[in-house]
Amino acid sequence: MSITKRAVSLLFIMLFTLQSCQAIPRYFKDERPNFLIIVTDDQRFDTMQYMPNTQSLIFDQGVTFSHAYITTPFCCPSRASILTGMYAHNHGVLVNENKLNFPTVVEDLHKNGYYTGLVGKYLNSWNGDARPEFDYWVSFWGGTVPSYYDPDLNVNGKWQKFTGYMTYLFRDYVIDFLDKATHQRKPFLLVFAPNAPHPPYTPAKEDSGLYTDLPPFRPPSYNEADMSDKPLSVAGKALLTEEDMSQIDKIRRRQILTLVALDRSMGEILTKLQESGEMDNTVIMFISDNGKHWGEHRLESKSTAYEESVKVPFAMRYPALIPTPYVEDRLVSNIDIAPTIYELSDTPIPGTVDGMSMVKLLSGAGDWRDHILLEAWPDRGHWTAVHTGQYVYIETDNDLSEFYDLAADPYQMDNRINDPGYQSIIQELQADLQKEKVPRTTISGE
């Protein structure tokens, strides 16, 4: 063997050894950004005070979206919208039982050279088995587990019974994914979807004694006395009893306690990402799939057009695009996540996408939307709404329509649908709603 050939062979051996034993130097890697998409489950917009690590490491170092809304505030439809960038009436996942039959952003990035992973919840209609567009997979069956302790998980195609607390098990697998991702020449996309603070909201044992003195949650709309201006599907709900209120208080505290463990885990995950050298080359997004009522308007669930259900915590950290932390007041939504990932990864945006890439918004260039469509198909009746950030117009099938001015009535207690002073605004929103809710694609999977 000639000296030149031997030198080349030695170089390849050295490169192989380097790839096998440590993170690949950046000059050997695809320079496109990584993506870490964190999707919590049923987390309200006003709970970030219980997640100081997440607040300081993501929200305070990037952009916080003060007007972030979920287009369909229900688990499976919302997650399908995150994965496709589509409204529910277009992707066809209207309720938790519907299957998603459209390609996702994960599939497209996988084809475009990304190392992909999911740790946590996928879609409620999925059986938990590993999916081919994910190189790394840790999940569970459906959308709910009987307990946060000792779960059955599918790990890269194999079902196993685990001992331990689910949030911490997921944390360990996220860290394992990041270890593997640093040995790839490819950039990575990881969807981390913990089940906190979804039912059965089981706290970690070490946190069970926290917040025993949590003050009762009693905003002006709590157990609203006069619901005569609401649709019958909502107004017909009885006043909360003392037992109801006590139960909601317990649920609220238990939800918060699950966030404490998740926040502890987020601190460890982000420390790992920092140690890998990939922190500043990773687009980190944090969002919840929907909010949840804690007694407002006598409600204790979700899937309503009210702020407690549709408004969520949402932040994005990526220094290359957001060098200075700030609060963005314009309207953003879960359907904007996929197109943003497409643009930043140099992957063509499908024509089916309804959302908007936030790259334009965050770079300060171009026009942005002035309203967003909201819609849901709960048992109490299908509704659609248009939200401007200040005004909310809601139509419930075969029921009373609603209009709220959040600047004057932030708790949505006074339906002004018949107020003469708002009729011109209401007419404009009615026209916007009619345009937005027309299907743009053939719905499949219903």
N, C-alpha and C positions, 0 to 999 in steps of 0.2 A: 504494500500500500504506500502510495506517495505521501510525502510530508503534508501536502495540501489536503489530500483526502482524509488523512489521519486527523488533521486539525479540525476539519469540518465535522468529522464523526465525534471528536471530543466535545465540540461545541454543542452538538445535538444532545449528547449525554448530559452535559452540564445543564442545558435548558430543561431536559426532562426531569432531572433531579431537583432543580429549582422549583418546577411546577408541583412536584410530588411532595415536597417538604415544607414549603412556605408559600405565602401569598405571592402571586405573580407581580413583578414590578409593573408599574403603570404604563411604561413605554412598550410593554408587550400586549396590553389589553385594549379591547374595544373601548373607546373613550366616551361613548354615549352614557348618559347618567343612569344610575340604578334607581329603582322605585321601591319604597316601602310604604304600602297602603294599609293603614290601621283602621279597622271598622269595628267599633264597639256595638253592643246590642241593647237597644232600648235606653240609651243614655240621653238624658235631658240636656238642653243647652246651658242650664244654670248650675252645673255640677262640677265645673273644672276646678273650683276651689278645693275639692277633695283629691285632686291629682296634681300636687305641686311639682313633681318630677316632669310629668308630661307638659305641664304649663311652662316650666322654665326652659326645657330642652327643645320644645317644638314651637309652641305658640309665641313665646317671648323672643324667639330667634328667627321668626319668619313673619308671615302674614296671618292675622286672625280675621276671619270673615264674620262680621257682626250680623249679617243678614244671610245666613246659610239655611236653605230649605230642602227638605226631602220631597220629591215630586209625588211619591206615593208612600205615606208613612205606615208601612207594614213590612215585616222582615223580608220575605222572599221577593216581592215586587221591587223594593228599594235596592236590594243587592243585585238583582238583575239589571236595574238601571245603572248602578255603579259599574257593572261589568260590560255593559253595552253602550252607555251614553244615550239610551233611548227612554222615551216616556213609556209607561206601562201599557197604555192603549196601543202602542206600536209594537212592543216586544211580546205582548200577550200574557205576561205573568201578572195576573190581576189579583190573585190570592195566593196563599202559601202552597196550595196543592198543585198549582200550575207548573209545568216544566218549561225551562228556557230552551227554545229551539233556534236561537240566533247565535252566530259566532260572537265570541267575547274578545275584549282587548288582550286578555292573557293568551288566547289562541294566536292572535295576530302577532304579538311580540315574540312568542315562542318560535313562530315561523321566521321571524325577522332577527333571530340570533340571540335572544335573551334566555338566560337560565332562570326558570320560573318556579315558584313555590307557593303553597298555601298551607297555613297553620291555623286551624280553628274551624269555624263554621263556614260552610259553602252555601248551598241553597236548601231551604226547608224541603223542597220536593226531590232532593237528591238522596240516594241511599248511603252515602258516605264512602263508597268505593273510590279508589284513586282514579283520576282522570288523565288522559294521555297528554294534554297540553301543559301539565305540571310535571316538572322534573323532580319535584320534592313535594310530598303530600302527607299531611297529618290532619285528620278530620274525624267526625262522628256522624252517626245516622241522623238525618233530618235536621230539625232546628232547635230541639230542646233535649236536655239530658235530665235524668231523674235526680241527679245530685252533682255538685261540683267535685265530689270526691270519688276516687276509684272508677274512672270512666272506661268504657270500651272505645278504643280508638283504632282507626285504620291508618297504619304507618307505612307509606309507600307500597300499598297493595295488600298488606297483611293485617288482619284484625287481631288485636291483643287486648287483654285486660290489664289495666295499670293500677298501681297503688299510689295514691297521692292526690294533691289538689290540682284541679284541671288548669287553672291559670298558671301555676308554676310548671306543670308539664309542658304547656304550650310555650312558656318562656324558654325552657331548655331546648325545645325543638327549634325555636326561632334562632337561638344562639348557634345551634348545630348547623342550621341552614346557612347562616352568615359565615361560619367556618368553611363550609364547602364552597360558598360563593366566592370567597377570596382566592380560591385555587382555580377559578375558571378564567379563561380569557374573555368570556362573555360578560356583559353587564347583567345584573339580576333584576327581577321583579318579584317581590314577595307580598302576598296578601296575608296580613296577620289579622285574623278575625276572632278575637276572644269572645266567649259567651257572656261575659260580664257587661252590664248588670241585669241580664235577662233572668226570668224565673228559672229555677227555684231560688235564685239569688242567695246561694250558700256562702257565708263569709269564710275566709280562712280561719282556722281555729285560733291562731294567735291574735286575730283582730276582733274576736267575738265580744270582747269587753269594751270596745271603743264606742264613743258617741252615745253613751247611755243618757247623757243630759242634752241630747239634740233637741232644740226648741221645736215645738209643733209648727208645721207649715200651714199658714192660714192667710193666703193672699185674699184680696177683696172678692175674687171670683170663687173662692172655696165654698162648696156646698151652696151655690148661688140660690137665693131665696125665690127670686122671680125669674122664671125661665119662659114666660109667655111669649117672648119675642124670638125664641129659638124654634127651629123645626121640631115637629112633633116627635120625630125619631130621637131627638135629644131631650126635649122638654118633658117627655113622658116618663123620664127616669125619676124615681122617687128621691126625696131628700135623703142624704146619708144619715144613718143612725149612729149612735155613739159607738156601737160595735164596728160599723163600717169605718168610721174615722180612726178608731184605734188600730184596725187592721191595716189601713193605708199608711198610718204612721210607722207601723212595724215594717211594712214593705219598703218604705222610703229609706229607713235606717239600714236595712239589709242590703238594699241596692248600693247605697253609699259605701258600705263595708266591702262589697265586692270590688268597688273601684279603688279602694285603698290597696288591696293586693295587686290589682292590675297596675296601678301606678308604681308600686315597688318594682314590679317586673319590667315596666317600661324603662325605669332608670337603669336596670342592668342590661337590657337590650341595647339601649342607645349608647351606653358605655362601651359595649362590645363593638358596636358599629364605629365608634370613635377610635377605638384601639386598632381596628382593622385598616384604618387610613381611608375608609370610604365615606365617612360622614358627610363631607362637603360635596361629594360627587353623587349624593343620594337625594332624590326628591322624596321627602317624607310628607305624607298627607295623613291627617287624623280626622275621622268623622264618625258619627253614629248613624245607624241605619234608620232611626226614627226616635222621636221622644216618647213621653208617656205622661199621662195625667196623674196628679196626686190629689184628686178631689176637686179640682177646678170644674165648674159647671156640673157638679155632682158626678164627674167621670173619674174612672180609675184605670183606663186602658189607653188605647192609641187609635190610629186610623181615623182621626177627625181632622178638620181643616183649621183647628185652633192652634195657637202658637206652641202650646205645650207638646203637641203631637208632631208638628211639621218643622219646627225650628230646632236646629242641632248645633253642637259644637263642631267647628270645622277650622282647621289651620293647615298651613303648608310651609315647610322649611326647605329652601334650596338657595344657598347664597349666590349662585351664579345668576339667578333671576331676581332674587329678593335680597339684595345686599344689606338693606336697612330694615329692621323690624317695624311693622306698622299695622294699623287696623284698617281693613277695607270695608267700606259701608255699602258698596254696590251689591246687587243680588247675585248670589252664586247658588249652585245646586249640586246634588249628587250626580246628575247627568253631565256635569262639566268635568268630572274626573277622567273618564275615558278619553275624550278628545284632547285633554291636556297631556296625558301620557302618550297618545299617538304623536302629537307634534314634537314633544321633547325627545322622543325615541327615534325620530325620523321614520315613522311608520305611516303610510297613507291612511287618512281618516275615511272610514266607510261612509257611503252616502246615506246610510240608515241612521246615522247619529243625529240626535236632536239637540244635544248640549253644545256648549261653546268652549273652545280651548281657552283656558285662563291665562295663557302666555300673553295674549294681547292685552288683557286687563292688567296683568302685573307689570308689563313693560310700559304702561301708561299711554299706549297708542290705540287709536281707533275708538269707535262707538261701542257701547255695551247695552245689554238688554235693559228695558225699563219695567218688565214684568216677567213672571214665571207661572206656568200652569201647575196646579196641584190637583190630584184626583185620587179616588179610592173607591173600593167596592166592598165595604163592610156589610155585615148582615142587616144592619139597620137601614141601609139604603145607599145606592151609589151617589156620590157627589163629585162635582168639579168646582174648581176655584181658580181665580187669577189673583196673584199677590204682587204688589208693587214695592213692598218694603214699608209703605205707610198704609195703603188701602188694601182691603181684602174683600173680594166679592165672591160669594159662594152660592152655588145652585145645588140643591138636593132633589133628586128625582121625586116628582109628585109630592113635594113638600115646600115649605116656606124658604125663600131665598134670604140671604143675609149680606149685610155690608157693614164693615167696621173701619173706622179711622183710628189706627193704632197710636197716632200722635195725641189724640184727644181721649182715647179709650184703650189703653194698652192691655187691659184684661178682657177685652171683647165682651163686655157686659151689656152694651147698648146697641142693638141692631138698628141701624139707621137706613134700612132699605126703603122706607117711605118718607124720609126726610127731604123736603123740597130743596134744601140747600145743597144736597149732594147728587141730585138727579143727573146732571150733565156728566159728572165723573162716573156714576153708575152705568150710564149708557155707553160710555167709552169702554169700560171694563167688560160689559156684556158683549160688545163687538169683539174685543180681544179674546175673550173666552171662546166664542164661537169659532174663531179662526184656529186657536191653539188645539182644541180637542178633536179636530178632524184627523182621522188616521192618515199617516203618510206612507205606510207600508201595509202589506197584507199580514194580518195578525195570524200567527200560528200558535199551536199549543194550548188553545182554549178548551 
